[in-house]
Amino acid sequence: MGKYIIHGQKSLVGEVQISGSKNAAVAIIPATLLVEGKCRIENIPDIGDVKALIDILIHLGAEVSYKDKNTIEINTERISTYKATYDQVKSLRASYYIIGALLGRCGKAEVPFPGGCNFGFRPIDQHIKGFEALGAEIQMEHGIIKAKANKLKGNSIYLDVVSVGATINLMLAAVKAEGVTVIENAAKEPHVVDVANFLNAMGANVRGAGTDVIKIRGVKKLKGGKTHCIIPDQIEAGTFMIAGAYKGNSITVKNVIPKHLESLTAKLLEVGAKVEDFEDSIRVTGTDKLVRANIKTLPYPGFPTDLHPQMSALLSLAEGTSTVTEGIWDTRFQYVEELKRMGASIKVEGRIAVIEGVKQLMGAPVEALDLRAGAALVLAALFAKGKTEISNVHYIDRGYENFDQKLKSLGADIVRIDD
Ligand code: EPU
């Protein structure tokens, strides 16, 4: 288990290259199960969740070769099993995409209930409802989701909640189903669009991704031999942008799609930072006087839940009282107790964190309790006076490529120690 040692209050100035989107990559890798022939995927982030999914694909019988650190070729023609094991899926949520992809590929899948960050109850009833609407039979036995279908048939599916995972999983199951599938109240996140673009590049007929109605006309075959380049990671970019908003810092995130970051840009302007948009980069320059703000996380294009903890770290230092309301997950406040060790003043009432800005955070030993909670502690440590030791950084490795090295290149005093 690794840890970061950070000495805070060093100016962070310069440019940072943003990696490919985690949440697109973790869906596109399973989506290759639907394709006959080799797919080449570029801009794959070199992160823990991607490695875990590639291990599952190899276990299923896929051939995976790295052309370089961020380019892979996957050929799933000779898969030999439709079962994943508990050890393979327990660490990550996205393992549920194996179910939709295998259902679409061979009409059966056995995958243990997925793991991932602990935000309270994380149901997958909408995935299951959708698979059943397409004609699959689903059983849960001994912690394993068993799905089978003689023939998948298109249908209309209305999602009761806007779910990224259910939207993508149903697209995967439906691309080769007979007839037309319509997903209503679909998630509109950029990674939903990227998965649809990948599938279409391979010959699928998916229309409307990025709106709340997605129409999928089933095709007989998806053919490989094509290349797909993954979109930039909006949450990694956002994390660096939030770091840039602190006094003395000026960070340019490169290789981003500014449109995907509009909700964050608006909030950073509101707290007093300077934000400059360019064609595929954004520069955030910090302010001496951070101003309070209220935030509510919502499905895209609202403020992303995956930037909530990082924003709380920044608002801990803003003058006045801020609130952060979590609109997606029941509990995403595990990081609060850790920020309090560093001197933050935060009270959680239900789904709302009430943050009284303090003049200064102080370094302390803290623990990363999940991926974005870990990122928030890194930001807090960079803003804080003195030394912070963050344990369990393997959570951060799940979603950030070379986080410490990228921060170091901007001027951070950060050292990683692996046991
Ligand atoms: N929900 C249901 N039933 C379902 C599915 C979801 O009630 O069948 C509820 C959830 O409990 C939640 C809401 O719907 O309240 C949204 O959940 P969603 O399905 O959108 O979340 P997810 O697909 O499991 C993805 C990201 C998360 C991100 C959420 C929200 C991946 C692999 N994960 O999760 O990312 O927080 O969307 O945007 O794409 C992260 O990257 O740190 C992360 C946690």
Boltz pocket constraint, residues with backbone or C-beta under 6 A from the ligand:
constraints:
  - pocket:
      binder: B
      contacts: [[A, 22], [A, 23], [A, 26], [A, 93], [A, 94], [A, 117], [A, 121], [A, 122], [A, 123], [A, 124], [A, 125], [A, 126], [A, 127], [A, 128], [A, 161], [A, 162], [A, 163], [A, 164], [A, 165], [A, 166], [A, 187], [A, 305], [A, 306], [A, 327], [A, 328], [A, 329], [A, 330], [A, 371], [A, 372], [A, 399]]
      max_distance: 6.0
